[in-house]
Amino acid sequence: MKTKSILLAGVTLLLLFACSSNEVEVVNHEVGDKVPVRVHVNEFSISMSGFDDFSAGARGLTRATDAESYKNVKAVMLAFYAGDAEVYKTVQLKDDKSTYTTFGEFTVDLPIGSYKMVALGYYVGTGDEFTLTSPTEAGYTSERPREMFCLVQDVTVTKTAAVDLDITLNRICAYLSILSTDGRSAGATKIRTTFTKGGKTFNPTTGLALTDVGFTQVNSPATAVGKTINVACLLYLFTDEETMGVTIEALDEDDNVLFTKSFAEVEFKRGYKTTIKGPIFTAGPSTVGFKLNTTEWAEGKTYEF
């Protein structure tokens, strides 16, 4: 089967001391001097890969699209830390042109020294509250986590010639797609999804969740009454692969539970899409089998009930 995995790629870090045309002049900076650092988010690499299961190797072709074109990255954050101290942090919002000149390009003057650079690309939705605290702590205090690409890398600013670094931001979240095979009933206006593991906060250096206690989020499907729904949920895993319980509840507008479907062992993997498919708005027990499914993400599991 062919699938797609999306990686945020081609971030070029240019430490430019002084230059004329294509020549770089070596400048002897004194301690305390600042050196211009230019970070350019160049493009995203989109791979189409085939997998037999979570552990299988990838194969297929790769194409690239520029950062402006990838709709699920609405913000790019760049930060530098010297030890525990935050030296610089800024955010560009794709929909707010006042936050950038060219989306994905940054210029910052840094003193000579060694730093941890944190680069993040992520989706921004209504009501989202995201905080980057350090190279080992970031996450959402709002209801739901979002699609996230990140990289933490050591950067040394010296008084020698310019340095070029090519870096790649990797997707660190897992994806759950809930597909109903029956139409939405008139009274069911919300879908509440509860995960027994994973979390909404993560360590940017490892890409893993900071907690493993799970969380709950509520979605309001926009599909008409009688039509099937497709609900997307994202989460950060405590380990690269994790098996957990998932409960799906259909609620009315007053949050009364109309229908409940519970699954004890649902498999997730970072960068992979897991699909749960079946009659959400119909009373009755849930029975689970699974098969592989072709998705826009890397190959994942499909559970039908």
C-alpha positions in Angstrom: 0.0 0.0 0.0 1.1 3.5 -0.7 1.0 6.1 2.0 2.3 9.5 2.7 4.3 10.8 5.6 5.0 14.5 5.9 8.2 15.8 7.2 9.0 19.5 7.7 12.4 19.8 5.9 15.2 22.0 4.6 15.7 24.6 7.3 19.0 26.4 6.4 20.8 28.2 9.2 23.3 30.8 8.0 25.7 32.4 10.4 26.7 35.5 8.4 29.5 37.6 9.8 30.1 39.9 6.8 29.9 39.3 3.1 30.2 41.0 -0.3 28.5 39.2 -3.2 29.3 35.5 -2.7 32.4 36.1 -0.6 32.5 35.8 3.1 35.0 38.0 5.0 36.4 36.7 8.3 35.8 39.2 11.1 37.5 38.9 14.5 34.7 39.6 16.9 35.4 40.4 20.5 33.5 38.7 23.4 30.2 40.6 23.8 29.9 41.3 20.1 26.8 40.1 18.3 26.8 38.1 15.1 23.8 38.1 12.7 22.2 34.7 12.5 19.8 34.0 9.6 17.4 31.0 9.8 15.4 30.1 6.7 12.6 27.6 6.6 13.0 26.5 3.0 10.6 23.7 2.2 8.6 20.6 3.4 9.4 17.2 2.1 6.4 14.9 1.5 7.2 11.2 1.2 4.8 8.5 -0.1 5.8 5.3 1.6 4.5 1.8 1.9 4.4 -0.2 5.2 3.3 -3.6 6.1 3.1 -2.7 9.8 4.4 -0.1 12.2 7.9 -1.6 12.2 8.3 -2.0 8.4 10.7 0.1 6.4 9.6 2.9 4.1 9.8 2.9 0.3 8.5 5.2 -2.4 9.1 8.6 -3.8 9.6 12.1 -2.2 8.4 15.4 -3.4 8.8 18.9 -1.8 6.5 21.8 -1.3 7.4 25.2 0.1 6.5 26.3 3.7 3.9 28.8 2.5 1.9 26.0 0.8 1.6 23.5 3.6 -1.7 24.4 5.2 -1.3 22.5 8.5 1.7 24.6 9.6 0.3 28.0 10.6 3.1 29.1 12.8 6.9 28.8 13.0 8.7 29.5 16.3 12.4 30.0 16.7 14.2 30.2 20.0 17.8 30.1 21.3 18.8 29.1 24.8 22.2 29.5 26.6 22.0 27.0 29.4 18.8 27.6 31.2 18.5 31.2 29.9 16.3 32.1 27.0 18.3 34.4 24.7 15.8 34.9 21.9 12.3 33.7 20.9 10.0 34.8 18.2 6.9 33.4 16.4 5.7 34.0 12.8 2.0 33.5 12.2 1.2 32.7 8.6 -2.2 34.4 8.7 -0.7 37.6 10.3 1.7 39.2 7.9 2.7 41.8 10.4 4.7 39.0 12.2 7.1 38.5 9.2 8.5 39.8 6.0 8.9 36.4 4.4 7.2 33.5 6.2 9.8 31.1 7.4 12.8 33.5 7.4 14.3 34.9 10.6 17.3 37.1 11.4 18.7 37.5 14.9 21.9 39.0 16.3 23.4 36.7 18.9 26.6 37.1 21.0 29.5 34.8 20.4 28.8 31.5 22.3 27.1 28.2 22.3 23.3 27.7 22.2 20.5 25.3 21.9 18.3 26.2 19.0 14.6 25.1 19.1 12.7 25.3 15.9 8.9 24.4 15.8 6.4 24.3 13.0 2.8 23.8 14.1 -0.9 24.4 13.4 -2.8 27.2 15.1 -6.5 27.0 15.8 -9.1 29.1 17.6 -8.4 29.3 21.4 -5.1 27.5 21.2 -2.6 28.4 24.0 0.9 27.0 23.3 4.0 27.7 25.3 7.7 26.9 24.8 9.5 27.0 28.1 12.8 25.4 27.4 14.5 22.9 25.0 12.9 20.2 27.1 9.4 21.6 27.9 6.6 22.8 25.6 2.9 22.2 25.2 -0.7 23.3 25.2 -2.7 24.5 28.2 -5.7 24.7 26.0 -8.0 21.8 25.2 -6.3 20.0 22.4 -2.8 19.5 21.1 -2.1 20.2 17.4 0.1 18.9 14.6 3.7 19.6 15.6 7.1 19.5 13.9 10.2 20.2 15.9 14.0 20.1 16.2 16.5 21.0 18.9 20.1 21.5 17.8 23.3 22.8 19.2 24.5 26.0 17.5 27.9 27.7 18.1 28.4 31.3 17.1 32.2 31.9 16.7 34.5 34.6 15.2 35.4 32.5 12.2 33.9 32.3 8.8 30.2 31.7 8.1 28.7 28.3 8.8 25.8 26.7 6.9 23.7 24.1 8.7 20.9 22.0 7.0 18.4 20.8 9.5 15.1 18.8 9.4 12.0 19.2 11.6 10.2 16.0 12.3 6.6 15.4 13.0 6.3 14.3 16.6 2.6 13.7 17.1 0.3 10.7 16.5 -3.1 11.1 14.7 -6.4 9.5 15.4 -9.1 9.6 12.8 -12.7 8.7 13.9 -14.9 7.8 11.0 -18.6 7.0 11.4 -20.3 4.6 9.0 -23.7 5.8 10.1 -25.2 9.3 9.8 -25.1 11.8 12.6 -28.3 11.8 14.5 -30.1 15.2 15.0 -29.4 15.4 18.8 -25.7 14.5 18.6 -23.8 17.7 18.2 -20.5 16.9 19.8 -17.9 14.0 19.9 -15.9 13.6 23.1 -12.7 11.6 22.8 -10.8 10.3 25.9 -7.3 8.9 25.7 -6.0 6.9 28.7 -2.4 7.7 27.9 -0.3 10.3 26.1 -0.5 14.0 26.7 -0.7 17.6 25.5 2.8 18.6 26.5 6.1 17.4 25.1 9.9 17.5 25.3 11.1 19.2 22.1 14.5 17.5 22.4 13.1 14.0 22.5 9.7 14.7 20.8 8.0 12.6 23.5 5.1 13.5 25.9 6.0 14.9 29.3 3.1 13.1 30.9 1.3 9.8 30.3 -2.0 10.4 32.0 -4.1 11.0 28.9 -6.6 13.8 28.2 -10.1 14.5 26.8 -11.1 16.7 23.9 -14.5 17.7 22.4 -15.1 18.2 18.7 -18.2 19.6 17.1 -18.6 18.0 13.6 -19.7 20.4 10.9 -21.4 17.7 8.8 -25.1 17.8 8.3 -27.6 15.6 10.2 -27.7 12.1 8.5 -24.2 12.4 7.1 -21.1 10.5 8.3 -18.5 12.3 10.3 -14.7 12.4 10.3 -13.1 13.6 13.5 -9.4 14.3 13.8 -7.5 14.1 17.1 -3.7 14.6 17.7 -1.7 13.5 20.7 1.8 13.3 21.9 3.0 9.8 23.0 5.1 9.0 26.0 7.1 6.4 24.0 7.5 6.1 20.2 4.8 3.5 20.1 2.0 3.2 22.6 -1.1 1.2 23.2 -4.0 2.8 25.1 -7.7 2.9 25.8 -9.9 5.2 23.7 -13.5 6.1 24.5 -15.7 7.9 22.0 -18.9 9.5 23.2 -21.6 11.3 21.2 -23.0 14.2 23.2 -26.0 16.5 22.9 -25.7 20.3 23.1 -26.0 20.0 27.0 -23.2 17.4 27.1 -25.5 14.5 27.9 -24.0 11.2 26.7 -26.1 9.7 23.9 -23.8 6.9 22.6 -20.6 5.4 23.9 -17.9 3.3 22.2 -14.9 2.1 24.1 -11.7 0.4 22.9 -9.3 -1.1 25.3 -6.1 -1.5 23.2 -5.6 1.0 20.4 -2.1 1.2 18.8 -0.5 4.5 18.1 2.9 5.5 16.7 4.5 9.0 16.3 4.0 10.2 12.7 1.3 7.5 12.0 -2.4 7.7 11.6 -4.7 5.3 13.4 -8.3 5.0 12.2 -11.4 3.9 14.2 -14.3 3.2 11.9 -17.8 2.1 12.7 -21.4 3.1 13.7 -20.9 5.9 16.2 -24.6 6.9 16.4 -26.0 3.4 16.9 -26.6 1.6 20.2 -24.9 -1.7 20.6 -21.6 -3.3 21.6 -18.3 -2.6 19.8 -16.2 -5.4 18.4 -12.8 -4.6 17.1 -10.7 -6.0 14.3 -8.0 -4.3 12.4 -6.4 -3.9 9.0 -3.9 -1.6 7.3 -5.2 1.6 5.8 -3.8 4.0 3.3 -3.7 7.5 4.7 -2.2 10.9 4.1 0.2 10.2 7.0 2.5 7.2 7.3 0.8 3.8 7.4 -1.2 3.1 10.6 -3.9 0.9 12.0 -7.5 0.8 11.1 -10.0 -0.6 13.7 -13.5 -1.4 12.4 -16.4 -2.3 14.7 
